[in-house]
Amino acid sequence: MPIVCVIDDEASIRKGLTNLLRSAGYQPVGFASGEGFLSSPWRSKAACVLLDLQLPGLQGDEVVRALNAEIPVICLSAQTDEQQIATCLAQGARFLAKPCEAETLLNTIASCLEARP
């Protein structure tokens, strides 16, 4: 069961995403901050990361940079900070605008996992 880490400071979004992932057969693990994820043992176990771009502390693009493409990252945001999105895409992350359809999100996760070596 692939581990998908969800990093979002809004508890309701984290809970909704983890419930969706669990029902789709993934093992979700939630984090309220990028720092919490980066310093956790889950960093080395995650098959994919869902990452909100607007976070307290480290912003999403900083988390993507810290991961250095070691894990597939799907950035999610309701904001359209073009520079932050461009930075994430340049680092190899994917981007989906919030809200997105559950099917689109699950298909994007599956695509990330298939592309992993």
DAURNOR-V249708 format. One record per pair of residues at least 12 apart in sequence whose C-alpha atoms are under 6 Angstrom apart, sorted by the first residue. I is the first residue (numbers start at 1). J is the second residue. If there is no record, write none. Layout:
i = (I | I)
j = (J | J)
This chain:
i = (1 | 2 | 2 | 2 | 3 | 3 | 3 | 3 | 4 | 4 | 4 | 4 | 4 | 5 | 5 | 5 | 5 | 6 | 6 | 6 | 7 | 7 | 7 | 7 | 8 | 8 | 9 | 34 | 34 | 48 | 48 | 48 | 49 | 50 | 50 | 51 | 51 | 52 | 52 | 52 | 53 | 61 | 73 | 74 | 74 | 74 | 75 | 75 | 76 | 76 | 77 | 77 | 78 | 78)
j = (26 | 26 | 27 | 47 | 27 | 28 | 46 | 47 | 28 | 46 | 47 | 48 | 49 | 28 | 29 | 30 | 49 | 30 | 49 | 50 | 30 | 31 | 32 | 51 | 32 | 52 | 32 | 58 | 63 | 71 | 72 | 73 | 73 | 74 | 75 | 75 | 76 | 75 | 76 | 77 | 77 | 88 | 93 | 93 | 94 | 95 | 94 | 95 | 96 | 97 | 97 | 98 | 97 | 98)
